[in-house]
Amino acid sequence: MTKTVKIIGGGLAGCEASYQLAKRNINVELYEMKPRKFSDAHHSENLAEVVCSNSFKSTLLSTASGTLKEEMKIMDSFILKVASDCSVPAGSALAVDRDKFSSEVTRRLENMKNVKIIRGEVKSIDLSEPTIIATGPLTSDTLAEEIQKLLGEEGLHFYDASSPIVDASSIDYSKTFSTSRYQKGDSDYINCPMDKVTYYKFVDELTKATRVELHNFEKSEIFEGCMPIEVMAQRGVDTLRFGPLRPVGLVDNEGKRPFAVVQLRRENAGGDMFNLVGFQTNLTFGEQKRVFSLIPALENAEFVRYGVMHRNTFINSPNHLNSDFSMKKYPLIFFAGQITGVEGYMESTMSGLVAGINMANKLMEKQKIEFNNLTITGALCNYICAKNQNFQPMNANFGILAPLERDIKGKTEKKEAYAKRAIEEMKKIMERDNEH
Ligand SMILES: Cc1cc2nc3c(=O)[nH]c(=O)nc-3n(C[C@H](O)[C@H](O)[C@H](O)COP(=O)(O)OP(=O)(O)OC[C@H]3O[C@@H](n4cnc5c(N)ncnc54)[C@H](O)[C@@H]3O)c2cc1C
C-alpha cells in the first residue's frame, strides 16, 4: 500500500523532508499557509523562503558549517543542491540569489510526481497520521496553541534569549576559581573575577557597543521576557554588580571577595562548553567577541555560539523528542527545523533531512539511522534530545562533537581533524543505511 506523510510547513526543513520522502517513493502532502497567510517575516509566495541573510555560511572544512554542508552532501541534501545551483559569489561562503533559490525549490518539488503542495494554514494535528511538523520559528498562533496543548505548558518557547557559549578548552583557568556561592552545593560554576578597573571598563564598553536591530514584531515581547545585559548595564554602572555579576557569597582562592564575578555554567554533560550566566544579549557577534573578551579569563575564549535575542518558537525537545526527531509519546509525529531547537538555515535543513529519512525508514520498516557524535549532524540530533534543564537552541559547532582520539595543538589542524573524521563517519553511516 502506498504510504502518505503530511508535512506541515514549506520552509527549508519541510521542503528537504518532502524531497527525502518522495525520493523513497512515499507520497507527500506538503501544507504551506502562504500566500493565504504570512508570518511577520515572510513575504514571498514561494516555498523555502530565506527570510534574512542570503548566506548559508562557510563552505570551508575548517569550519563547523562547512563540515555540516559536506555531511549533508553525502546524505543527498536537496536544499543544498538547489542552493549550489542558485549561488552567487560570496568568497568561501555559500550565498544564494534568494528569489531564484525559492522559486527553484518550489518548481522542483511541484514537478515531483508524489509531492502534492496544499496551500493553507494547518490548525490541528491528527496524531494517527504520519506527520512532520516543520512550521519554523514563526509558527502560526493557532497551530502553536495546538502544539502547546500536545506538549504541556512547559513544552513550547516563543522567543530565544540565549547567552553566549564558550569552548571550555579556551578559558584561562589561571584567572578563575570554582567555589559555589556561600559554599552551598557543588562547585559547578567557574567564576571569572574582575577587579574594579576592569569591571568599569567592561561596563563602559558594554553600554557603547553596537546592537542588532530587532524587527518591530519582536521588540515588545522579547524585552518583556528578558532584559539584555547591555540594557541592564545602562541603568547604572553598578547594576551588574548587584545583578548577574554580584560577588556576594563568593571568595577567590586567596579568601577574598572579588569586586565583580562573571559565572560560567556547564552547557553539556561532557563539560566541554560553558555559558556566561545572565548574559542574554542583543550585541552584534563581533561586539560580543570584543567586549566579552575583556573578562580576564575569557581574553582568548573561543565562542562556540554567540548570544541571540529573537522571536523563536521552539519546543522543549529534550523532554519530547528522540534523536531521529520523532516524538517520544507519539511515534508517528516528527518535528523538523528550527522548531526543534536547532539554529540556522543549514541546521534546520539538516533536521528536515534526518526527520525525512527516518520517517521513511519507519514507514518502510527499515532500521532507524543513528547519527553519532563524530558527525555534526549526529551531535546536533543528540544535543536536542539530551537531558538539559536550561535547553536553548544550538547551531553547528565543533564543541558538540566527541573529543578527538589524540590531542592536536594547532587550532586549524584540530578543526580539520574534526572535519575529516566527521566526513569519513558520515560516509560509513550512509553506506550502512543503503545496505539495509
Ligand atoms: C526573522 C528571522 C531571521 C532569521 N535570520 C537567519 C539568518 O540570517 N541566518 C540563519 O542561518 N538563520 C536565520 N534565522 C533562523 C532560521 O534558520 C530560519 O528561520 C529558517 O528559515 C528556519 O527553517 P524552518 O524550515 O524551520 O522554518 P521556515 O523556513 O520559517 O519555514 C516554516 C514554514 O512554515 C509555514 N507555516 C507556519 N505555520 C504554519 C501553519 N500553521 N500551517 C502551514 N504552514 C505554516 C511558514 O509560512 C513557513 O513557510 C532567522 C529566523 C527569523 C525568524
The ligand as a MOL file (V3000), in Angstrom:
LIG
                    3D

  0  0  0     0  0            999 V3000
M  V30 BEGIN CTAB
M  V30 COUNTS 53 58 0 0 0
M  V30 BEGIN ATOM
M  V30 1 C 13.4330 36.9480 11.4000 0
M  V30 2 C 14.3600 35.7800 11.3100 0
M  V30 3 C 15.5960 35.9250 10.7210 0
M  V30 4 C 16.4630 34.8240 10.6220 0
M  V30 5 N 17.6720 35.0070 10.0280 0
M  V30 6 C 18.5240 33.9580 9.8920 0
M  V30 7 C 19.7730 34.1280 9.2070 0
M  V30 8 O 20.0980 35.1950 8.7390 0
M  V30 9 N 20.5950 33.0460 9.1140 0
M  V30 10 C 20.2580 31.8180 9.6050 0
M  V30 11 O 21.0410 30.8690 9.4660 0
M  V30 12 N 19.0770 31.6380 10.2600 0
M  V30 13 C 18.2030 32.6680 10.4120 0
M  V30 14 N 17.0060 32.5020 11.0660 0
M  V30 15 C 16.7170 31.2270 11.7180 0
M  V30 16 C 16.2950 30.0390 10.8320 0
M  V30 17 O 17.4430 29.4780 10.2540 0
M  V30 18 C 15.3000 30.3300 9.7530 0
M  V30 19 O 14.1430 30.7970 10.3390 0
M  V30 20 C 14.9650 29.0880 8.8750 0
M  V30 21 O 14.2060 29.5340 7.7880 0
M  V30 22 C 14.2210 28.0100 9.6310 0
M  V30 23 O 13.7830 26.9980 8.7520 0
M  V30 24 P 12.4420 26.1940 9.0400 0
M  V30 25 O 12.1940 25.3260 7.8650 0
M  V30 26 O 12.4960 25.5770 10.3530 0
M  V30 27 O 11.2950 27.3280 9.1180 0
M  V30 28 P 10.7950 28.3480 7.9740 0
M  V30 29 O 11.8020 28.4770 6.9160 0
M  V30 30 O 10.3250 29.5580 8.6950 0
M  V30 31 O 9.5370 27.5800 7.3580 0
M  V30 32 C 8.3530 27.3810 8.0630 0
M  V30 33 C 7.1980 27.4740 7.0850 0
M  V30 34 O 6.0030 27.0560 7.7560 0
M  V30 35 C 4.9350 27.8900 7.3560 0
M  V30 36 N 3.9050 27.7920 8.4180 0
M  V30 37 C 3.9370 28.3020 9.6810 0
M  V30 38 N 2.8170 27.9340 10.3600 0
M  V30 39 C 2.0740 27.1810 9.5050 0
M  V30 40 C 0.8340 26.5060 9.6200 0
M  V30 41 N 0.1080 26.5150 10.7440 0
M  V30 42 N 0.3450 25.8350 8.5330 0
M  V30 43 C 1.0500 25.7870 7.3610 0
M  V30 44 N 2.2420 26.4240 7.2060 0
M  V30 45 C 2.7520 27.0840 8.2700 0
M  V30 46 C 5.5760 29.2560 7.1970 0
M  V30 47 O 4.8110 30.0980 6.3430 0
M  V30 48 C 6.9360 28.8870 6.5950 0
M  V30 49 O 6.9100 28.9180 5.1940 0
M  V30 50 C 16.0980 33.5700 11.1590 0
M  V30 51 C 14.8510 33.4380 11.7740 0
M  V30 52 C 13.9840 34.5290 11.8400 0
M  V30 53 C 12.6360 34.3470 12.4870 0
M  V30 END ATOM
M  V30 BEGIN BOND
M  V30 1 1 1 2
M  V30 2 1 2 3
M  V30 3 2 2 52
M  V30 4 2 3 4
M  V30 5 1 4 5
M  V30 6 1 4 50
M  V30 7 2 5 6
M  V30 8 1 6 7
M  V30 9 1 6 13
M  V30 10 2 7 8
M  V30 11 1 7 9
M  V30 12 1 9 10
M  V30 13 2 10 11
M  V30 14 1 10 12
M  V30 15 2 12 13
M  V30 16 1 13 14
M  V30 17 1 14 15
M  V30 18 1 14 50
M  V30 19 1 15 16
M  V30 20 1 16 17
M  V30 21 1 16 18
M  V30 22 1 18 19
M  V30 23 1 18 20
M  V30 24 1 20 21
M  V30 25 1 20 22
M  V30 26 1 22 23
M  V30 27 1 23 24
M  V30 28 2 24 25
M  V30 29 1 24 26
M  V30 30 1 24 27
M  V30 31 1 27 28
M  V30 32 2 28 29
M  V30 33 1 28 30
M  V30 34 1 28 31
M  V30 35 1 31 32
M  V30 36 1 32 33
M  V30 37 1 33 34
M  V30 38 1 33 48
M  V30 39 1 34 35
M  V30 40 1 35 36
M  V30 41 1 35 46
M  V30 42 1 36 37
M  V30 43 1 36 45
M  V30 44 2 37 38
M  V30 45 1 38 39
M  V30 46 1 39 40
M  V30 47 2 39 45
M  V30 48 1 40 41
M  V30 49 2 40 42
M  V30 50 1 42 43
M  V30 51 2 43 44
M  V30 52 1 44 45
M  V30 53 1 46 47
M  V30 54 1 46 48
M  V30 55 1 48 49
M  V30 56 2 50 51
M  V30 57 1 51 52
M  V30 58 1 52 53
M  V30 END BOND
M  V30 END CTAB
M  END
